[in-house]
Amino acid sequence: MEDQASLSRVALSGEADLGGLIGQSAPMHVLNELIAKVSRSTFPVLLIGDTGTGKELVARAIHFRGLRREKALVPVDCSALTPTLVESELFGHIKGAFTGADRSRQGLLQTAHGGTIFLDEIGELPTFLQAKLLRALQEKEVRPVGSTERIQVDVRVIAATNRDLEAEVRAGTFRQDLYFRLNVVQIRLPPLCERKVDIPLLAAHFLEKFSDPLQPVRAISDDALRRLMAYDWPGNVRELENAIECALALSSASVLTADDLASLPYRASSPHAPHSNELIPLEELERRAIANTLRETGGNKLTAARLLGIGKTTLYRKLRGYTTAPGRQIQRRGEP
């Protein structure tokens, strides 16, 4: 831990950036080598990894290092597609195909022609569309909704999921033939807990990204870095990013301290954990509740405001107050 904490003194001096993927750990070097290899081909790639591990960044790295980098990369969030319009979104439609179709529209597969389509959260794709997607990939053609015409498409497919697709195939909720079509090359993204040596570099990167240009936070204290290193990060890099952003919103100093990491839960064995008899002012309880809610919502302020039962304007005002008020830190037992 001491060795890792000492990196806080040099973390801001540079970072290993693998096409947007920051890290110098062994798992990240393995990942970078895989990206380099698959970029030289156009085979389908299936990215497996927990939420927040950077699957879209890997997809972008593969595309922009690859043979199709001059063409479009079209990301598709399969979990966000409206069920009633998902077929039209992917394959397009002609004018009059359904109520509201006042003009013809090109589908996302056709938009990606010559380039790459990134099917994020592919496990969320409705079962009734899996067969049609498989046919489109095999035949390299799409038929827009309401049309009898087939349009040739040439796309590289990169799919991603945080689900166990093999288990879903056995359960009958994901087509086996589509799984084989997508899983030509499989890349597993390591969770952050398996590459903690990258935390100082990531923290420094997010520090620079979110700091106020007029009042930048230029360093991370060793205590703060020890706390970052001790946490297991179930939300992975996305959770770390949110923790740093939240800490900067609550910090008023030029150095980020352990007390600023209000969104991070303390371990029960932590020497800094609040004492059970600690008297905490209501204002401080409110501040902690806001910080924890922002952590749980992944930094989504609108959702946090709704969960807290306050208006978004009120939440923004309180966050601005935490940023500008001097000496705003979480009180610990024995502090005045």
HELIX and SHEET records of a PDB file:
HELIX    1   1 GLU A    2  SER A    6  1                                   5    
HELIX    2   2 LEU A    7  ARG A    9  5                                   3    
HELIX    3   3 ALA A   11  SER A   13  5                                   3    
HELIX    4   4 ALA A   26  SER A   39  1                                  14    
HELIX    5   5 LYS A   55  ARG A   65  1                                  11    
HELIX    6   6 VAL A   86  PHE A   91  1                                   6    
HELIX    7   7 LEU A  108  THR A  111  1                                   4    
HELIX    8   8 ILE A  122  GLU A  124  5                                   3    
HELIX    9   9 THR A  127  GLU A  139  1                                  13    
HELIX   10  10 LEU A  165  ALA A  171  1                                   7    
HELIX   11  11 GLN A  176  LEU A  182  1                                   7    
HELIX   12  12 LEU A  192  GLU A  194  5                                   3    
HELIX   13  13 LYS A  196  ASP A  198  5                                   3    
HELIX   14  14 ILE A  199  PHE A  210  1                                  12    
HELIX   15  15 ASP A  222  ALA A  230  1                                   9    
HELIX   16  16 ASN A  236  LEU A  250  1                                  15    
HELIX   17  17 ALA A  258  ASP A  260  5                                   3    
HELIX   18  18 LEU A  282  GLU A  296  1                                  15    
HELIX   19  19 LYS A  301  LEU A  308  1                                   8    
HELIX   20  20 LYS A  312  THR A  324  1                                  13    
SHEET    1   A 2 ASP A  17  LEU A  18  0                                        
SHEET    2   A 2 LEU A  21  ILE A  22 -1                                        
SHEET    1   B 5 LEU A  73  ASP A  77  0                                        
SHEET    2   B 5 THR A 116  ASP A 120  1                                        
SHEET    3   B 5 ARG A 156  THR A 161  1                                        
SHEET    4   B 5 VAL A  45  ILE A  48  1                                        
SHEET    5   B 5 VAL A 185  ARG A 188  1                                        
SHEET    1   C 2 GLU A 141  VAL A 142  0                                        
SHEET    2   C 2 ILE A 151  GLN A 152 -1                                        
SHEET    1   D 2 ALA A 219  ILE A 220  0                                        
SHEET    2   D 2 VAL A 255  LEU A 256  1                                        
END                                                                             
